[in-house]
Amino acid sequence: MRNRQAIALLALVGFFLALYLWLHQIGVGGELKCGTGGCDTVQASRWARVLGIPVAAYGVVGYAEILAVALAALQPAALERRRPALLLAALATGGVLFSAWLTYLELFVIHAICRWCVGSAVIITLTWIVSLLSLRSPGIRTDPAASPQQPGPRV
């Protein structure tokens, strides 16, 4: 349960970070606060859009999906199910791969680093790690009768 809570929190932070970048890209968010100038270079590059859609919009949608699944997975009926953990791991894996590709572009093609993009990469990587850990941890037993362990004799 704690893993799913951590994933939900990370996704919420990632959602707002991506929303900030997206609002900037569409001209609503004002000036981008970065401090290094690399953010403006990255945001103005031809790689700031994929298939005509701002990259940050993919982040907004991706983090929203992860948040929705994590919140649904926290419902009592879903705590024992493995499927939400698998879905969270799949979504986070997609996010990590997309983020790795974008980081590669920043380092070797654009030759500029956006601090906000690095922050998003860290958030999705942490989300991915926690989602993998949640696959390894057993579900929470809410019904003592469902437990495979039998109580020992009382002394």
Buried (B, 14 or more C-beta within 10 A) or exposed (E): EEBBBBBBBBBBBBBEBBBBBBBBBEEEBEEBEBEEEBBBBBBEBEBBEEEEEBBBBBBBBBBBBBBEBBBBBBEEEBBEEEEBBEBBBEBBBBBBEBBEEBBEBBEEEBEBBBBBBBBBBBBBBBBBBBBBBBEEEEBEEEEEEEEEEEEEEEE
